[in-house]
Amino acid sequence: MRPSCSWLYEVESNFGSSALSMSLHFHTQITDDTPDPEGGAFVKDENGHLTGQLFEGPAIYGVLTCAPLPDGANIVSGIMEQLNMYAAAGFTTITELLYRPNNDFDKILASITSRNECPIRLGKY
């Protein structure tokens, strides 16, 4: 399983995969014993182990700023994996209501949609 991360801006929450929680220590030195940063939280299960869920900016940015940057191929692969999961769940369209232009990311999305590889419709506002 690859580390992955989904950010929900509306609730200042970040949900990561179990691979993300396992990789937190490797990349950031965050362990089960690491205290929550002021104003944030590293969510732990009933046994005190990191779940990969983070709350609020101090916890989220503390992890994201230490994470290794993926290369272009991994970004495309990750996007396609997510879009295929949406399609498999029955989604036909997804939109980003809080779109913030990003030249590099926009080029990647344009590349995916121009090759007719995108299994669902994408919208941004």
Secondary structure, 3 states (H helix, E strand, C coil): CCCCEEEEHHHCEEEECHHHHHHHHHHHCCCCCCCCCCCCEEEECCCCCEEEEEEHHHHHHHHHCCCCCCCHHHHHHHHHHHHHHHHHCCCCEEEECCCCCCHHHHHHHHHHHHCCCCCCEEEEC
